Amino acid sequence: MRLSVVIPVFNEKDTIREILRRVLATGLAEEILAVDDGSTDGTRAILEEMAPHHAALRLLLQPRNLGKGAAVRTGIQAAAGDLILIQDADLEYDPREYPALLTPIEEGRADVVYGSRFLGGPRRTTMFWHMVANKMLTLMTNILYNSILSDMETGYKLFRREVIQPIPLRCRRFDFEPEVTAKLLKRRIRIYEVPISFDPREYSEGKKIGLKDAFAAVWTLFKYRFVD
């Protein structure tokens, strides 16, 4: 099965070369869609410089900064692979985890795979309150949708293309994770979780998600419980 990797990018000039190197080094991605979301720090110039040298790399340019969710939606709809994987550009998630993510789908056990940061994989010991918020949002997801997820907010999500592309998504910012999870669970799509490693960066290092995004996630989970 052909793998498309969607990388939403906004002002990641310090990490974009390295994450692309790591994704390419796996040898598993037949297509890499870097969706630049209106970067203003030189990231776009780096992507334009790299694209001609890597046949698998496709550069998609948003007209302005529309938000991570909008960038992910653009990448999903443009992807041509049988499988679509979301990869953040900030080095928190390690592309060496791809084989573990792919296995449940390759074995026919799942249509979607979540890489869980809370199933015992190695992780950097920081961002306690961020972890608490993630676990509270996951608990709310499980209550509302009768599931047993351990990490709804994970940035590592792998989909069969025929499952994810038809789902109408409206997210703009970081509400992609709760919206797509809610709609997958309502459709009874088979989701499998595997443990992954995690190296979170702190706000001083450029982390962008904030408290208002947590409130937006709560609203999204409630909203899509009753509407589609």
VMD Tcl script that draws the C-alpha trace (Angstrom):
set ca {
  {0.00 0.00 0.00}
  {1.30 3.44 -0.95}
  {1.84 5.87 1.90}
  {1.21 9.61 1.69}
  {2.60 11.72 4.54}
  {0.88 15.06 5.14}
  {3.03 17.64 6.96}
  {1.24 20.87 7.98}
  {3.88 23.58 8.35}
  {3.78 27.06 9.87}
  {6.95 28.94 10.79}
  {9.15 25.88 11.34}
  {12.40 27.03 9.72}
  {14.49 25.49 12.50}
  {13.03 21.98 12.13}
  {11.62 21.58 8.61}
  {14.83 20.31 7.00}
  {15.34 17.73 9.75}
  {11.80 16.39 9.78}
  {11.84 16.00 6.00}
  {15.21 14.22 6.26}
  {13.75 11.83 8.83}
  {10.62 11.11 6.80}
  {12.65 10.49 3.65}
  {15.06 8.26 5.60}
  {12.26 5.81 6.43}
  {11.98 4.89 2.77}
  {8.26 4.29 3.31}
  {6.65 7.48 2.02}
  {5.92 7.43 -1.67}
  {4.43 10.91 -1.38}
  {5.22 13.71 1.09}
  {2.81 16.65 1.03}
  {4.26 19.65 2.85}
  {1.41 22.14 3.32}
  {2.85 25.56 4.11}
  {0.25 27.52 6.04}
  {1.42 31.02 5.22}
  {4.81 30.88 6.94}
  {6.57 34.22 7.41}
  {9.90 33.10 8.90}
  {11.58 31.70 5.78}
  {10.09 28.19 6.02}
  {8.43 28.51 2.63}
  {11.71 29.43 0.95}
  {13.36 26.35 2.47}
  {10.57 24.13 1.14}
  {10.80 25.68 -2.32}
  {14.54 25.08 -2.29}
  {14.18 21.41 -1.25}
  {11.23 20.37 -3.44}
  {13.11 20.08 -6.76}
  {15.65 17.72 -5.18}
  {13.19 15.14 -3.83}
  {10.77 13.46 -6.22}
  {8.44 12.39 -3.43}
  {8.07 15.90 -2.01}
  {5.03 17.93 -3.07}
  {4.70 21.50 -1.85}
  {1.19 22.88 -1.27}
  {0.94 26.59 -0.46}
  {-1.95 28.02 1.52}
  {-2.82 31.60 0.42}
  {-2.43 32.83 4.00}
  {-2.30 31.44 7.54}
  {-5.56 29.50 7.84}
  {-4.66 27.21 10.76}
  {-3.30 23.69 11.22}
  {-6.68 22.05 10.69}
  {-7.15 23.80 7.36}
  {-3.65 22.74 6.27}
  {-4.32 19.12 7.23}
  {-7.60 19.16 5.29}
  {-5.78 20.50 2.22}
  {-3.20 17.74 2.47}
  {-5.73 14.96 3.00}
  {-7.76 15.93 -0.05}
  {-4.63 16.21 -2.23}
  {-3.13 12.87 -1.13}
  {-3.03 10.05 -3.67}
  {-1.67 7.20 -1.53}
  {-3.67 4.28 -0.20}
  {-2.78 5.39 3.34}
  {-2.51 8.93 4.71}
  {-0.39 9.76 7.76}
  {-0.31 13.11 9.54}
  {3.21 14.20 10.57}
  {3.89 17.37 12.57}
  {6.93 19.40 11.53}
  {8.25 20.14 15.02}
  {10.17 16.89 15.77}
  {7.86 15.84 18.62}
  {6.97 12.65 16.74}
  {9.56 10.24 15.34}
  {9.11 8.87 11.79}
  {10.93 5.71 12.88}
  {7.55 4.78 14.41}
  {5.97 4.39 10.94}
  {6.30 0.57 10.80}
  {4.45 0.20 14.12}
  {1.68 2.50 12.89}
  {1.35 0.67 9.58}
  {1.21 -2.87 10.99}
  {-2.44 -2.97 12.22}
  {-3.71 -1.81 8.82}
  {-1.39 -4.11 6.88}
  {-2.67 -7.02 8.98}
  {-6.29 -6.08 8.32}
  {-7.11 -5.24 11.94}
  {-7.82 -1.54 11.53}
  {-8.83 1.22 9.14}
  {-7.29 3.98 11.28}
  {-4.32 3.85 13.65}
  {-3.53 6.31 16.45}
  {-0.05 6.53 17.89}
  {-0.63 6.83 21.64}
  {1.77 8.74 23.88}
  {0.24 7.08 26.97}
  {0.68 3.37 26.31}
  {4.16 3.00 27.75}
  {6.44 4.34 25.02}
  {9.52 6.41 25.96}
  {8.89 10.14 26.37}
  {10.51 13.32 27.58}
  {9.38 14.21 31.12}
  {7.93 17.70 30.70}
  {4.65 19.59 30.09}
  {2.67 18.03 32.98}
  {-0.41 20.26 32.65}
  {-0.47 19.71 28.91}
  {-0.60 15.97 29.59}
  {-3.43 16.46 32.09}
  {-5.44 18.44 29.52}
  {-4.88 15.71 26.93}
  {-6.09 13.00 29.29}
  {-9.17 15.00 30.29}
  {-10.10 15.55 26.65}
  {-9.59 11.85 25.95}
  {-11.79 10.91 28.91}
  {-14.50 13.23 27.62}
  {-14.22 11.59 24.20}
  {-14.62 8.13 25.72}
  {-17.67 9.17 27.74}
  {-19.40 10.91 24.85}
  {-18.62 8.29 22.20}
  {-18.38 5.07 24.24}
  {-14.77 4.36 23.33}
  {-11.60 3.39 25.19}
  {-9.00 5.60 23.52}
  {-5.92 6.50 25.53}
  {-4.81 9.51 23.45}
  {-7.40 11.33 21.35}
  {-5.15 14.37 20.86}
  {-2.18 12.49 19.40}
  {-0.65 14.07 16.34}
  {0.13 10.67 14.83}
  {-2.96 9.50 12.99}
  {-2.90 7.08 10.05}
  {-5.94 6.56 7.80}
  {-7.00 4.47 4.87}
  {-7.58 7.07 2.17}
  {-11.04 5.75 1.30}
  {-12.06 6.18 4.95}
  {-10.82 9.72 5.60}
  {-11.31 11.59 2.32}
  {-15.13 11.28 2.20}
  {-15.58 12.56 5.77}
  {-16.59 16.25 5.74}
  {-14.16 18.17 7.96}
  {-14.59 21.82 8.92}
  {-11.69 22.34 11.35}
  {-9.44 25.37 11.02}
  {-7.03 25.25 13.96}
  {-6.20 22.48 16.42}
  {-9.78 21.21 16.42}
  {-8.82 18.64 13.77}
  {-8.06 16.00 16.41}
  {-11.44 16.08 18.23}
  {-13.45 16.57 15.05}
  {-11.93 13.71 13.11}
  {-12.05 11.42 16.16}
  {-15.71 12.23 16.81}
  {-16.67 11.55 13.21}
  {-14.67 8.32 13.01}
  {-16.24 7.01 16.20}
  {-19.77 7.96 15.11}
  {-19.19 6.06 11.87}
  {-17.87 3.05 13.82}
  {-14.61 3.07 11.90}
  {-12.10 0.55 13.27}
  {-9.46 2.50 15.23}
  {-6.39 0.78 16.66}
  {-3.84 2.34 19.03}
  {-0.12 1.57 19.21}
  {2.44 2.98 21.68}
  {4.83 5.63 20.36}
  {7.70 7.66 21.76}
  {7.19 11.38 22.33}
  {9.58 14.31 22.66}
  {7.36 17.32 23.45}
  {8.70 20.80 22.93}
  {7.82 23.53 25.40}
  {6.25 26.91 24.66}
  {9.67 28.54 24.90}
  {10.72 26.24 22.05}
  {7.84 27.28 19.79}
  {4.87 25.10 20.81}
  {1.72 26.73 19.41}
  {-1.33 24.99 20.92}
  {-2.80 26.84 23.92}
  {-5.58 26.97 26.49}
  {-8.15 28.40 24.09}
  {-7.60 25.37 21.88}
  {-8.53 23.09 24.79}
  {-11.85 24.92 25.17}
  {-12.38 24.67 21.40}
  {-11.76 20.91 21.63}
  {-14.39 20.54 24.36}
  {-16.95 22.41 22.24}
  {-16.05 20.34 19.18}
  {-16.52 17.05 21.03}
  {-19.94 18.09 22.31}
  {-21.05 19.58 19.00}
  {-20.26 16.56 16.87}
  {-21.81 14.20 19.37}
  {-25.19 15.53 18.24}
  {-24.58 16.89 14.72}
  {-22.41 15.87 11.76}
}
mol new
graphics top color blue
foreach p $ca { graphics top sphere $p radius 0.5 }
foreach p [lrange $ca 0 end-1] q [lrange $ca 1 end] { graphics top cylinder $p $q radius 0.2 }
display resetview
